[in-house]
Amino acid sequence: MVGGVAVGAWSAVRQYSVADRIVSFLCLLLISTPTMVLAVLLQLGAIKFNQATGTQFFQFIGEVGAHGDYFGAELLSRMQHLLLPTISLSALSLASYSRYQRNLMLDTLGADYVRTARAKGLRKGRAIRHHALRNAIIPMATYFAFGVANIFVGATISEQVYAWNGVGSYSVMSIQQNDINGSVAVVAFSGVCTLTGALLSDILIAVIDPRVRAR
């Protein structure tokens, strides 16, 4: 979320510039790419990288490989296996969040209070940070609530491609085995995650917007 907000705000400030067009094109390309296709492309790129460098830096199947004799070998192996799934999920989320944040930022940049602040002599950077960006983040905090459940439950395809045992894989297995209790548990867990995200979003809004705390 933080990366998406930063990219979206940066792109909005440079509206219609070459950098903005490039970022917009890349984000729309990522949003339009199916999760499975992106995961497979990353795996192919990892194979080419490992072959070119003669190393096994990227590990793309399973959760952990063979352990070495040195301290922290298992942790390093898990981090290597976790790298590609993290990139897959983060890239899609970053693209989605950045597009939403860009639209919010463009709305606030044209607001009267921003123009008034600039007319009073406030520097552009300070007006953007303290007025435009702060107000544009408020709707994003609400949007964040719906992304919490997706982090834990919505990675089914990525877990299948990278052979990870997660909640998404467990939900697929429960459906295939007609396990009603398992399916209900996944749905309940998703609901708990959504409620937790809603609570966190309310807290974030109260921190960002003093008007909420005053009520």
Secondary structure as UniProt FT lines:
FT   HELIX           2..13
FT   TURN            14..16
FT   HELIX           18..32
FT   HELIX           35..53
FT   TURN            71..72
FT   HELIX           73..109
FT   HELIX           112..119
FT   TURN            120..121
FT   HELIX           124..127
FT   HELIX           128..133
FT   HELIX           134..153
FT   HELIX           156..162
FT   HELIX           167..176
FT   TURN            177..178
FT   HELIX           180..208
FT   HELIX           210..214
//
